Amino acid sequence: MALSEEELEPQALIERIQQERRLQATFSVPELGIPPEGTEAILTSEPVALAFGPQKPSILFYDVSDEPEFKSTSVSTLVIAWINDLEDGTFSEWPQTVEQMAEYRWATGFPLVARNFFQLVVQIDLGDPKVLKFMNTILDQSLTEMPFRWGVVPLLVDEESETLAQVLWHALEHMRPHEISLLFKRLAQSTLNQAGRVDASQARGILWQMLSVNDVEDKDLLESFVKESHITSSFRLRLMRLRDYLERICTIPRPGTFGNAYLNGQPVSLNENLLYDLSQAMAYQLRLASHEIHSGKMDKDNLYASFFYHLRNTKSSRSMLRTMLEEAKASLRPNKFVNFPHIFRQLGDLGEPLRHFIYSTNDSLISIRLVGDLDSDSTISQMIAMLDAMRPGIEPFRLSFVHTGPDGGFVSRWLLSAMYIGVLSDIPPQILSAALKSSDRIAALTQLSLDYGIDSTEYLWKPIASNFLLASQIEQEPGTTLLINGHVLSGVFGLRTKDVEEALSWERSVYVDALLEAVNVPEGPPDVRSQVMEFALSAVGTAFTDSMDKGAVFKSPPERMPVSLALQARSKLCLSQGDPSSSIHITGVLNPLDSKAPYIASILKMLSSMRGVRFTVMMNPSLRVTTIPLQAFSRFNMRVVPEFDTNGSEMAPAAVFTDIPPRSVLTMQLHAPRTIVAMAEEALYDLDNLRLADVNGVMGAVYSVNSVLIEGHARADQEPTPSGLQLTLSTDDGSTVLDTIVMETMGVLRHTKSSVKFWFIENFLSPSFKAFIPYLADTYGFKYELITFAWPSWLREQTEKQRMIWAYKILFLDVLFPLDLDRVIFVDADQIVRTDLQELIDLDLHGAPYGYPPMGDDSEDMDGYRFWKKGYWKSFLRGMPYHISALYVVDLKRFRYVGAGDILRRHYQRLTADKNSLANLDQDLPNHYVAMV
């Protein structure tokens, strides 16, 4: 596993080592018996890395039109409910052909055309108020300004979904597009049923209210539907075609989306990223169809409405399970494996029934476990679909069950009895499927009990299932959960035999074959081979998905790669230490003159003191050195185990520096782990300007841990994250903890009659100054507060102390100050202010988030130093003034409202990719974006 230098913090590294040891223990269980070196060989093999590593999603097209369903009947019945029509004359000012559209350059928006070229089909649950609210918002944004023809396919989630689909179809016959958007809004705001869904009777009433003012031709027919829920023969046929359509092309919506969406058959995300995804998809599709567009064939042959549905690689159907597997691999939905060696070790004897399966053939390399309420009709239907897939010509697999519903149901109790006595594998799948399909299911299963000697067991599912769910950390969702060789697919419903067959084919070609290339699975009893494959695939999958989780939200997951032991053995640039038989082998590639080399070398020295760890250092020096790379003296102290003195007391960790040049001016700085904020507690001398020649004897400083950083992130589940989202942390007793910041000057106090409060960044204050602040406050009568801040891990960090202080002055204004503070003033400590700063608090900023004064031109002493008058800044500013950061005011509420902090941090990250940019960080950054913020 390759780790970057940013990931080499001691605690994190020790945790990684413990994780690797747990992983090796997983592979060494009796069912697998793979030693540590074998584990490393498997996880670093190329086939396994390609199969289990992250993968970008492929761009695919599906025929989401309702043409196949339309052809299946002689009656003109549409499945897709089209909300708008771009060819109805409303958009006569837009280009009238696709070829004309391509002649324009649409630099800031979507290409416009008064043709139904960009068809956006969405499959949504009309009973979900959140979905309806989203649809209302996005339709209001797009119906008049964007070139999409919106089509809706209602998902049939429950019985009331059919009524809601008819409400939409009736509405489309009598309402204009913007009224459909209003209908969605009113449905979302209506009184919901006990399940929190749109009530069908309420929906019919809303439809009647919205149409009663219109001249409705078939008012009697509509009234019979509203008052009696009457279904016409045409709508009944439309519902049949809708079921056929959903069976052909529907898949389970991804978590964090409001349904499924397709632009001309290309899947896009139906969530807050929709407009971005649409812009990317449109650009790709225009390139794909560029020949037909520019040659005029697209318009001449009227291809624009169905061009992408008839491409050679367009798929006519979409398999539910296969899509879920592909999306999980592409990280479009949660990608999780359960660790079966760990689970069965936790379960002990309770897990014995779960080792029994029903087999399609004797040699099944794929294992599926169905987790759900085995007594519910929907789960039994899925069970039948999987049993029907156990036939010749289909990839063989074995099937087992975990019942999570209440005990007492006949089917679940019968299955537990068959699994407990171990006869489930003796029953042919076709026989069990026929019994479950029987009109008298209990009688059919009772006959199977007599035929195979299955006695009713007194054991219950509850202790088995509860411990299984706890050990596997599976979260139960509506529907069932499938474990395919340990791969978790949650929220499955409406499973078909065809879906199972597609999933089996994908699992075999992607995961099973990759593992078979890396591992020689010995011949043996078929059930043993099946168990080896299930345990091995779940263990490998867990190793890779766990490492992806460790990648953090803004970083790529670490990769595993083979290390050449032969090269290490013979190269003079490789230094090794530790027992060669140790289970943990760490290889470091190190430039010995790099500025971080002393730190990394110290980390390796710490690791050498751990048992069971061996390490190798591969020297990789730079061929050209233009500057002296080592400009600091470094010491490192990190203990794996505590140390005690002769009295038995634990010794405090300490770093000792000797032979330091006495006349050099030095700055002492502590590099603590990122999660710890430490600062000087006791120091006789100024640690920022230290010259050992002026020190009498030995100079010492004591640092203490001021606070522990808790770092996390938040993501919106479905709805967009609101701009300026505020987070308040509070203690158990209800007192709030608010983040604040900033350095201010004392010199202005005597010039104002207003109350003053100073915010000091404690990280950069000396112990003596912190001790002196209370006396200053008493003397001058001001309030003060000490604040602590730690640089976020996802933002490129400044290492020089002065630049770090500059960064704090501009990058974190929105997150450091209390939410109830309106304005704050920054004044450099050496800045002379000749007026009352209250004027800045009262100044009208005209909607700007902050106000900076321009650099002055009236001092002759500054001639020759005005860098903004020439070179880069002269050409960039084009006559605008360059502003100075020595004195400025910030409107914190406005700053948060416009998202200024996000804008500045985003551009800071981009500009600092060049280490020579932002020479004066605190004022160069706002001057770069003076027109934007």
N, C-alpha and C positions, 0 to 999 in steps of 0.2 A: 504494500500500500504506500503510494507516494504521498509525502506530506511536504507542504511548503514551509518556508522558515517562519511564516506567521502562525503556523499551527504547532510550533515547538514550545509552547508554554508548558512548564513542568507538570501542572495538574492535568492538563488535557492530554499530555503525552503518556503519563502514567495510566490515565483512564483508557487510552488507546491500547496500551500493553495488556491491561486487564481484559479488555474486550477481545483481543486476539487470543488470549489464553482461554476465555470462555468459548470462543469459536473452535479452537483446537479440541477442547473437551467435548464439544458437540460432535465433531467428526470421529472422535475416539470411542464413542458408545459401542456396545457389543454388536448392535445391528450393522455398524459400518466398519469399525476397527481400523480407521485410517490414521497413521502417525502424523506428527506435525509436518515433517517434510513432504508427506503426501498431500496434506491440506494445502500447503503453499503451492505445490505443483498444480493442483486442480484449480485453485483460485486465480493463478497467474497464466493459465493456459489461454491461448488466443481464442479458441472456439467458445470457451465459457465466458471470457471477458466480453466478446461481441454479443453473445446471446443474452447475458444478464445485465450488461452495462446499459446506461441511458442511451436512448435513440431518438433522433428527431422524427416527428410525425411525417408520414408520406402525404403528398397531395393526391387525393383520390376524388373521382367524380362518381356520383350515383344518379340513376334515373329516378328522381323524386317527382316526376310528373305523374299524373293519374291516367296517362294514356293506356298502360296495360290493363287497368281496371275498366277504363272506358270501352276498350275493345271487347271485354268479356261479356258485354250486354248490348242488346239492340236499342236500349233506352238511353237517351242522352243524360247521363248522371255524372256530375262532377264530384270528386272527393275533396279537392282543394277549394277552399272558400276564398276567392280573390277579393280583397278589400278595395283595391283601386285599379284603374286602367289608365296607363299613360298615353293611350292612343285615343282618348275620348274628346280631345280638343282643348282640354284644360291647359295643356303645356304647349300651346302653338308657338310661343316665342323661343322654345328650345329647338336645337337641330332636329330635323325631321327624319334623318337617316343615320344609321350607324357610321357610314362612311363620312358624313359631315361631322359627326361627333369627334371622329379621330383627327380631323383637321385642326381642332382647337388644342391649345395647351392649357390644361386645367391644373395650374400650379398649386392652388390653395384649396381645392375641393374635389368633389366627385365629378366625373365626366357626365354631362347632362345630355339626354336624348329622349325625344317624345316617342319612344318605342318601348315595348315590353321586352327589352333585351336583358336587363338585370332582374331576374326573377328570384325573389327571396321567399322561400317556403319555410315556415316555422311549424314545428309540431309541439303543441303546448297543452297543458292541463288547464282547462277553462274553469275548474273548480278551485284553483289555488289563487287566493287574492294577491299574493306577492307577484305571481306571474302576470296577472291582469294589470296590476299597477305598473309593472315594468313596460308592458305592451302599450299602455296609455302614454307613458313618457316618451318612448322611442318613436311611436307613431306621430305624436305631436311634433317631434323634431324633424321627421323625415318625409312626411306625406307631401309637402309642398316644396321642399328644398332639395330633395335627393331623388335620384332616378331609379328607385326600386319599386317593382310591383310586388306588393305584399300578398302572400297567400298563407292561409291558416289551415292546418290539419289538426282537429281536436284529438287529444289522446283519450282513450276510453279506460279511465282509471277505475271507475266504479259504475253502478247502474245510473246514477244521476248524471254521469258524463254524457250519456246519450241525449238526455233532455237539454243539457247545456249546449251540445252541438247543434240541436235543432233551433235553440234560441239564436245562435249565431247565424244559421242558414236563413231563418225568417228575417233577421235584421238586415242581412245583405240584399235581400230582395226589395227592401223599402228604404234603406238608409244610405246616405252619402258617406264617403270614407271618414271624414272627421267625426261623424256621428257614431261610427263604429268605435273609434277611440274613446268617445264619451261613454259609450255603452260599457266598455271595459272598466272605465273609472268608476261608474256607478255600481257595477257588479262587485268590484273590489271593496267599495264602501258600504255595501249592503249588510244586513244582519246575517251573520254566518251561522251554520249549524253547530252542533256540539263538537264535531270533529275539526272545527275551525275552517271549514270549506264553504264555498258559495252554495247556498240553498237553492235547489232547482225551482221550487215554487216562487221564491223571492225573485229569481231571475226571470221567470215568465211574467210576473207582475211588472218588473222594471221595463221589460220589452213592450208591454201593453201601454204603459204610461208614456214611453217615448214615441210610440206610433199612433197614439190616439189623436194627436193633433194633425196628423197627416191624412191625406186622402188615400186610404188603403183600398185597393180594388177587391181583394179576397178577404174582406174583413170577417166574414163568417168563419172561414177556414182558420184564420188567425185566432179568432175568439174561442173556437173549439179547442185549439191547442193550449191557449193560455188558461182557460177555465177547466178543461177536462183532460189536458195532456194528450189530446188526440194526435196520432201519428198518421200522416197520409201515406199512401202506397209508394209515392215517389221518394219520400223521406225514408221510408223503411228500406227501400232498395239502396238508397244512398248510404245508410248505416251498414248494410251488408258490404257494399264496395269499400267503405271506410275500414272495416275489419280486415278485408283482403289487403288493402293498401298498407295498413299498419303491420300486418304479418310479413309483408314483403320488404318493407323499407325501414321499419321503426327499430330503434335501439333505446336502451335505458339512458336518459339524460345524465350527463356527467355531473358530479357534485359541483356546486358553485355556479350552475347554469339554470336558466328558467325553462329549459326544454332543448329541443334540437333545432338547428337552423342550417339551411343549405342555400348558398348563392349559386344559381345555375347548376345545382347538384354537388357543389363543393362545400363540405362541412365548414361552418364558422361557429364561433362561440356566441351563444345567446345569453350574454351577460353584459357587464359594463364595458367589456373590451369589444363589443360588437362592431362599432364604427371603425375601429382600427383594423379588425379582422376583415371587414368588408373592403376597406381600401387596399389591403394587401391582396385579397382574392381578386379584386377587379383588375389590379395591375397585372397579376399573373394571367388572368383570362384574356385580357386584351393582347398580351404577347402571344398567347397560344392561338388566338384567332386572327392575328394580324394580317395574314395572307388573304383570308376570306373578306376581311373588312376593307382593306385597301384596294382590292381588286373589284369591289362592288358586288361580289357574289353573295355576301351576307344579306344585302338588301334586295337584290334582284330575285333570288330564289326564296326569299322570306325564311331564311335559316335562323334568324336571331332568336326566335322563341324557343327553339329546341336544339340548337347547335351542339351544346355541351352534353346533352342527353344521348346523342348519337355518336359520340367519339368512340374510337376503337376500344379504349381501355375503360370506358364507363361501365360500371357494374349495375346490373338490373335489380339486385337485391342487396340487403345488408344484414349480415348475421349478427345477432345480438351479443352472444358470448365472445365471438371472435373480435368484434369491435371493442368490447370491454378489455380483452387481453391486449390488443394492439394499443389502445389508449393508455392503459396502465404502463406498458413498456415505454411509451413516449411521454410519460409523466403528465398526461392530460387528465388522469384520474388517479386516486391513491394506488400506489404500487406496493403491496404488502404481501409478505410470505410469513406463514407461521413456522415455528421451529419444532418439528415433530420429535426429534430426540429429546429436547428439553421438555416438551409437553408430557411425553410418556414417562419421563423420569419423575416429573411432578405428580402425575396421576397414580403411579404405582399400580396396585391391584385394581383400582377403579377403572383403569384404562384397558383392562383385558378384553371386554366385549368390543372395543373399538378397533381391535386388531383383526376383526373378521369382516370379510367382504363377500359380495356376490360377483362372480367372474363371468366375462363374456367368453374368454378362452383361458387356457392354462397359463400362457405367457403374456401377461398384461403389464406393460411398463408405465402405464398411466393410472393413477389412483384418484378417484373423485369421492369426496365426502360431502353429503348433503346435510346442511345444518339448518334446522327450522322446525316448525310445528308439524310433525309428521302425521297428525290427525286432521289437518285442514285440507279441504278439497283442492285448494290451489297447489299446496305442496305435493299432494298425492298425484296431481296431474303432472308436475315436474318429475316426480319419481317414475311415472309411467313413461314419459318422454325419454328418460335416460335408459330405462330398461329396454325400450324398443330400439335404442341405438346399439344394443349389444347383439349384433347380428353379423353374419359372415360378410366380408368385404369392407367392413368399417374398422378403423383402428381399434384394436382390443383395449379394454380398460376394465377396472374393477370398481365396485361401488359400495360405499358404506354410509352409515347414517348417524346423526346426533340429533336427538329430540330435545327441543328447547321449550316446548309448550307444557301445559299442565299434565301431570301423570293421570292415568285412568283411561285414555283413549285406546281403542282396540288395536288399531294398526301399529301405533308406537309400542304398545306392550308386546304385541306379537313379534315385532322386529327385534326388540331387546331379548326376548326369549330365544329366538333363532340365533342371534349373535352370541348370547351368553354361553349356550351349549355348543357353539361352533359348527352348526349345520347350515348356516346361511350360504356357504360356498357350494353346498351340495345341490342347491335348488337352481334349476335352469332359469335364466332371466325371463324367458318367454312364459314360463309357467307362473312366475310371480306377477308378471305384468297382466296376464289374463285374470288372475285372482283379484287384482286391484281394480280391473275394469269391470268386474262382474257386478250385476245389479244387486246381488246379495253378497256384498264384500265379506261380511263376517263369516258367512257359511263357507265361502270359498277358502278363506284363510284357515278356518277351522279344519277343513279337509286336508289342507297342506300340513297342518300340525300332525294329523293322524298319519299321513303318508311318510313324513320324515321324522317322526318321533320327537316333536317339539312340545315339551311340557312348559306350562305357564310358570314363569319365574316370579319370585317374591321381591326381586330387586327392582329399584325404581330408577327412572332416568334422571331425576332432579339432582342427586349428588354427583352423578357422572357429568351431566351437562354443565352444571354450575362451575365445577372444577376445571372442566375443559375450556370453557369460555374465559375463566380467570387466567389459566396458564397460557392460552393462545392470544389473549388480549384482543379478542374479536368483539367489535361493537355491533350488537344486533340492530338491524334496520328493517323497515317493512319489506316483506318478501322473504326470500331465503338467501343463505350464504353458501356458495360453493367453494370448496378447497380442492383445486386441481393440482396435485402434487405439491400441496402446501400453498399454492398461489390463491390469494383471497379475492373472491368476486362477491361483493355484497349487494343487497337490494335487488336480487334477481326475481323477476316475475314473468309469467307468460312464456315459459320455456318450451321450445319445440324440439323434436328429435333432430331436425335439420341443424338447429343451433348447436346441439351437442356434437354432432358429426364434424361441423366446421371447427369447433373448439379443439376437438381431439386431433384433427389434422394439424392445426397450428401448434399445439403443445408438442406434438411429436417432432415436427420439422424445426422448431425454434429451440426448445429447451432440452428435450430428451436426446435428440441426436447430438447436440453440442456436448452434453455430459458424457455420452457414450464415446466420443472422440477423446475425451480427457481421462476417462476412468475405464479400466477393464473390469466390467461386471462379470464375475465368474459364473459359469453354468452351475445350476443347482435346482432345488425344488422351485417351481414357478412362484409360489407364494413368497419365498425368501427373496427371489430376484425383484419381485414387485415391491416388497418392503424396502429393500436396499435403494431402489430408485426413488421411492417416495421420500425416504428419510434424507437421501443425499441431495435431491433437488430442493427440498425444503430448507436444508442447511445452507446450500450454496445461495439460494434466493435470499435467505435471511442475511447472509454475509454482505451481499451487494446492496440490498435495500437499506440495511442499517447504516452502511457507509454513506449512502445518499442522504439519509437523515442527518448524519454528522456533517454534511457539507454546508449546513446553515442556509439561511434564506437567500443570501446574496452571493454565495460561493458555489462553485462546482464541486461535486463530490470527489473525494480522492480516488485515484485509479490504482489498480494493482498491476504490477509489471514484474516479469522475471528478472532476477539479478544473477549475473554470471559469476558463479563461485570459482570457476577455473581462472577467470581473469584476475580475481582478487588474490588467488593463491600465488600467481607468478609475477604480478605487477609490483614494481618497486615503489609505486605511488600509493599503494594500499597498506594501511596499518590496521591490524586486527587485534582484538583483545577479548578474552572470555572463553568459556568452554565451547568447543565446536559442536558438541551435542546438545547445546541449549535449545530450547524450543522457540525462543524469540531471537530473531536475527535482525539487527538494525544496521543498515548501510547508509552512511552519510557522504554526500558529495560536497566537498568544501573547497572554497578558494581561501587559502591560508592567510591572504592579505586583505580579505574583505572586511569591512567595518563590523560586520556581525559575526566574524569568525571566532572571536574570543567567547562570545555568548554560546554559540553552537558547540564549541569545543567543551565548554563547561557543562552543557547539557549532556554531552556524550560521557563526560567524566562521571556525572551523577548516575547515568544509566549503568556504568560499569560496576557500580556498587550493589546493583540489584542481582539477586540470584536468578538463574535461568535466563540470563540475557547475554548475548554476545554482540559485539558491534565491530564494524569495519569502517574506516575513514578512507575515502578515495579522494586524493588530492587533485584539484582541478584549478590550477593557478591561471590567472590572466596572462596572456602573452605580452600585452603591452600595458604598462602602468604610467599614466601621465601625471598623476598627483600622488602625494603621500597618502595611502588609503587609511592607515591607522592613526587617528587623531585623538584618541581617548585611551585612558587606562581603565581596564574593566576587571572587576572581580565578581565572582558568582558564588552564591551560597544557597543550596537547596538540599535539604536532607531527606533521604528516603526513610530513615528511622531516626528517632530522637537521640540526642547525645546528653550524657550526664557528667557532672563533675565528681570529685572524690567524696563529696558529702551526699551524693545521690540526688542533687538538685539538677533539674534540666537546664542546660546551657542555652542561652539565647543565641540565635544565629548571628554571625558577624562576618563582615568582609574587611580584610586588613590590607592596606596598601603600604608598600615600602619602596625605598629608592626612587621616590617621585622627584622630578626636577624642582628644586626649592624656589626658583625665581620666576617660574611660569605662573601666569594668572589662570586659575582653574575654576571651573564650576562643577560642583558636586550634584549629581542627580541620581535618584534611585529608580531603577527600572523594575517595577513590581509586576506580577501577573496582571493581565487586563482586568480581571474581576476584583482586584484589590486596589483601593485608593489609599496610598501611604504617603506620609509627609513628615518633615523634620519636626520632632517634638522638643529636642534639646540640642542646642548648638551655640557655642560661645562666640564663634566667628561667622561672618557673612559667607554662606556657602555658595553664593553666586559670584563672588569676587574673592577667591581664596589664593593667597600666596604663602606657601609654607615657610618661606624665609622670615615672615613676620609672626610666625606661630612660636610660642614658647613651649617647647616640649612636644608632646604628642597631641595632635588635634583629633577630637572625637565628635561624633554626632550620633544621636539616637533618633531613629525613625519609628513611627507607630502607625498602625492600621487605623485610618480615619473612618472608612466605611467600606462596605462590600457592594460591588455593582451587580445589580440584577438586570440583565439585558434580555430583551425579547423583541418580538415583532407581532403585528396584528394584520390579519387579512380579512377582507370582507367576504362573507360566505356567498352572498348573491348580489345584494344591492351595492352600488358604487360606494367607495369610502368617501365620506364627506370631507370637503376641503377644510383644513384647519381643525381636524379632529382633536379634541382635548381629552387628556387623561389625568385624572386626579387619583393619587395614591393616598391611602389613609391607614392609620394604625387601628388596632382592635378597639381602642377606646374612643375612636371617632375623630381624633385630631388629624387634620390633613397635613400632608407633606408635599410642598410645592417646590419645583425646581426653579432656582433663580441664579443670576450671575451678575456681576460686572465690576470692573475697577473704576473708581472715581477719584477725584482729587479733593484734598482738604482746603486748598487755598481759597475757594470761592465762598466759604461759609460766612465770613465777616461782611460780605457784600449783599447778602439777602436777608430779608425778614421772614421768609417762608420756612416752614419746617423742612428738614432735610433728612434723608435716610441713605446711607451708603451700603453698597453691595460689594463685598470683597471676595475675590476668588481665593479660597484658602490654600489651594494647591501651590500658589506661588508666593505665599507670605512666609517670611522668616519667623522662627519662634519668638525672637525678641520683639518684632513688630506686632505680632498677635497679642503678646502680653501687654503692649503699650496702648492698644486700641481702646480698652475700657477707660483709661485715664483721659485720652483725648475726648471721648464721648462725654465724660462727666464735665470736662472743662468747657467744651463748646456747646454742649446740650444737643447733640444729634443722636439719631438712632442708627444702628448698623446691624448687618447680618452677614455671617460667614457662609459661603456656599461652596460646595464641592462638585466637581464635574469630571467625568471620564470620557475620553474621546470614543465615539462609536466605532465598532470594529469594521463596519461596512464602508466607512469613508476614509479616503487616503489620508494618512496621519502625517502631521508635521513633527519633526524630531528636534529641531532647534527650538530652544525655549522661547525666544522672542517671537518667532513666527507662530508658535503655538498660541501665545497670548494674542497676537494679531487675529488669528483665526477665531478665537473665542469672541472677539469684538463684533463679528459680522455673521458667522455661520449658524449660531445657535440661539439667536434672539427669541425665536418662537417657542423654544422648549425650556429655557432656563429661568425665565421670570415668572412670578406668580400670575395666575390667570386674572386676578382682579387688579393688577397694576396697569394703568392706562398708558403712561409714558415714562421713559427713562432717558437720562442724558449721559453721554459719554464725554469725559474731559480727560485729556492726557495729564499726567501728574506734573509735567513741566510746562503746561500751557498756562499762560497768563490771561485771565478773563477780566475785562474792565467794565462789565455791566452785570445786572441781576439776571441770573439764569432762569428765574421765573418766567422771563419773556419767552424762552424756548418752550416751556411747558404750555404757555398760552398761545403760541404761534399757530396760525392757520396753515396747515400743510397742503391744503387743497386736494385731499384724497391720497397724497403720497404716504407710503409707510414710514419714511424717514426723511430727514432734511440735513444736508451737509453744506457747509460754506465753501465757496470756491477759493482756490489759492489766490493770494493777493499779488498785485503787481506793483505796489507802491514803494517797495524797499529796494534801494540800489544795492544793498549788501547781498541780495539774492541773485543778482545778475550773474549769469553763467551756471546757475544751479537749477534753473527752471527746465527740468527735463521734459515737461509736457509741451514745451514750446517748439520741440524739434523731434525728428525721427518718428518712431512708431506712434507715439501719442498724438503728435500733431496731425498726422494723416488719419488717425482713428477718430479723434474728437471732431475734426472738421469745423473748428471755430467754437465749439462748445467748451465751457470752462472745465478744468480738472479740479475735482473736489477733494478736500483734505479731511482726514478722519480724526484730527486732534480734538475736534469739538463737533458733536452732532446730537440730534434728538431723534428718538424712535417712537412712533405711535404703535404700541404693541398690539392693540386690538386690530388696527388696520393691517399691520404686518402679517398677523395670522390669517386674517380674512382673505387676503389676496394670495396666500400661499407663497409669500416672498422667501421664506426659509427654504422651502423645497426647491425653488428656482435657483437661489444662490448656491445651495449645496450641489445641485446637479451640474451647474456650470463650473463650480470649483473642482469637482471631480474630473471634468473634461479638461480644464486648463492645466491642472497640476500633473497631468500625464507627461507634460514637458516640465522637467524639474527647474528649467530656467525661467518659467513664467511666474507672474504675480510676485515680482520682486518686493513690492510694498503691499503685502497681501490684504491688509485691512482696508486700504483705499483703492488699490487697483481693481479688486473684484467689483465693488459697487460702481466704479467709473466705467468698467466694461459694459455694464448693463443698466446704465443711467436711463436709457430710453425704455427699458422693459420693466423695471421695478420702481 
